[in-house]
């Protein structure tokens, strides 16, 4: 939705409206995303410190998709359904995640930061993002609230610091059994961060509605899980 919004704004600014004439911004069917990945799978073996075992990979995922509101009677698993959109994105990410890309990214980042001049290292980091539109990461916190000097830490606010060349960073985090999202972005890429997060929640709600509908349908057909 953010891509569609930016495209419409660009067309209005250029006087192109919603047409497909010369100079009009076209629909972005695919975008590149940067995904950090912990090289130990997020699980630290006994005796090993946290360290900086973070690699990253770039994946090409579906961009703008034809959206369809999920009503109570017309939710079907098709190319326009939330679950199908989720499956398409998952398939794109899974291929890159299982490749050596995260390890190669880690080694290149370590070599660049340790041995190359700052200007050259910055340029390499900028190019390594492969013209990605967004970086997305997750941070899993403690399920139980921690305490400092006897006082409970009620909430934690995380954010994604934007590396060179990336206009948008999204962080999904959990703490105290509460999941939250934050977005860090250049103003031109995400003019309204609140609206961006609202769109994320709307898609999640559509996915929950579809899952509920499928579960009810299976129960009515006698195929419910024990």
C-alpha positions, 0 to 999 in steps of 0.5 A: 500500500505504501508503494501504491501511495507513493506512486499515486503521489508521484503521478499527481506531482508530475501531472500524470494522474493515474494514467500510464502515459509517458512520465507516469510512475508504474506499478512496482511488481517486485522490490528488494528487501534486506533481511539480517540473519543470525548465523547461529540461528538465534540460539547461543550454544553454552559458553558462547557470548552474544557477539556480532554473528549477524549476516544479511541477505537481499531477497526479491519479493512481491511488491504491489499486489492486487488487494481484496477486502476479506468479507465474511462470505467471500474469503477464499484462498486465491491469489488475492487472499492474505494467506496467498500474499504471505505464501508468495513473500515467504517463498521468496525469502526462504530461498535466499535464507537457505543460501550462503548469502548471510554468511558471505554478507557477514564475512564481507562486512567484517572484512570491510569494517576491519581493513578498508578505509571508512569511505570505501567501506561506506560505499561498499555497504551502500552498494551491497543493499542492491537498491533495496527498498526496505530492511526488516528485522526481528528482535525476540525479547524476554517473555517475562518482564525483567527488573532493574534495581527491583523495578519492572521494565514495563516496555521496550522500544526498539528501532532499526538504524538505517544503514547507507542506501536504505530508506526504510527500516522495520523492526518487529520485536517482542517483550513481555509476551507483547509484539510491537512494530516500529518503522524508521524511514526517510520522509520521502519514502514514508511520509506518515509512519503511523499510516504505514503501521496501520496498513500493516495491522490491517493486513494482519487483521485480514489474515486473522479473519481469513484463518478464522473463516477457514477454521469455521468452514473446516468445522462445519465440514467435519474436518476440525482438528482434535 
